[in-house]
Amino acid sequence: REAVVSTQSTGDLLNSLLDQFSGRIASKAATDAANPKILASLKKFDDASVMLAESSKPSKKGKGGKRGKGGKGGKSRDMDDDEPASYAPVLGPTFLAPDQVAAELANFELFKSAEPKEEETLGEIGDLLKKQLDEKYRVALEEEMRKKTQKSSKAQQRVDEDTINNLYNTIIQCEKGLKVFEDAIRGQVERHILKTLGTDLTKATFSVLAEEYECPYNVETSKMDSLVPYLPKDAKPHATSLISSVISGSNVAEFLETYTALTDPQFTQLMVRKLDKKKERNLVFAKKQSLLESLKTEEKAGELLSIGSSLIFLKQHSAFLHVPGRCISAVLKIVSEDLPQEEKDMLEALQGEVVTDLRGDGEMGEERKTALRGLVTDIVFGKKEAEQ
């Protein structure tokens, strides 16, 4: 060891070695900043370090003073005040293991030319170096995390909030129409709403929460549960319940209740509001206009029937329809109940032609598609108004 360290102080030697690892530390930190497991480990390390620092503070002298966590009383704690704190064995992300550091050192020119090159000497220097490598790596990791989780601009925040509120209130409008379905069909419809609209709402909301709690959550690639460890203790059960709902749930009302709890102001600055009557009418009107535009342009027979079903359902029940394709027949059965016999018979006939088209047994012609569009328009607006 004398041959290695004699020409340089230990501090200078460590700084020199650290410089040689700088590029690799930066590269590893940039890569690991996208790894939720590593960042969760970093958070645990930071939390443990804070707790250790708090417990290591000198106790107050005098009767009634608190004792330090590591001492038996004020006197014992005072005797240790001037001694350096040992490296706390808390969990956290590390750059290299001690044996890996020693192996790396053995390949540096400084140690190749030194004699004797003892494994014990390299290991001792490696132990000194490891703590500083890990610390520098964690600092770089935290900096990369800050870069990747910078707050969106105010404009983007408004866009995110509008998207979330639109999805939330769309689900509310879908939930209003569930009561008309029989239990077996209703279960299928609820699962479909949760797997589609519910998943979209949950991911969009988690993306906003991730920014607030500095979690490297990516809506496209991250698993939803990667956010949960970053949330406050009381918010975690709500987030976990939401995830379960969109994966395997079948109760939209429970999902909305849980979502409302998660987006309570105590957990987020995100403003999620149920619409007042006026705004609700505007949402319904916008949905109706969107469906009417699609009715005019859609060429696929199956999609055309689905759009038409949604328009008739909206007319009759003032609620949105969001069902899987296999449930369209059940929807048509429900909406047909309130139609005049002539319109009911025509809708049934056109439905049969669409089924034939979907099976590949015969293509639905443009004339019959036009007939379907006209029938839906008549039902939604009434024949006189539709003709005008």
Disulfide bonds with the S-S distance in Angstrom:
none
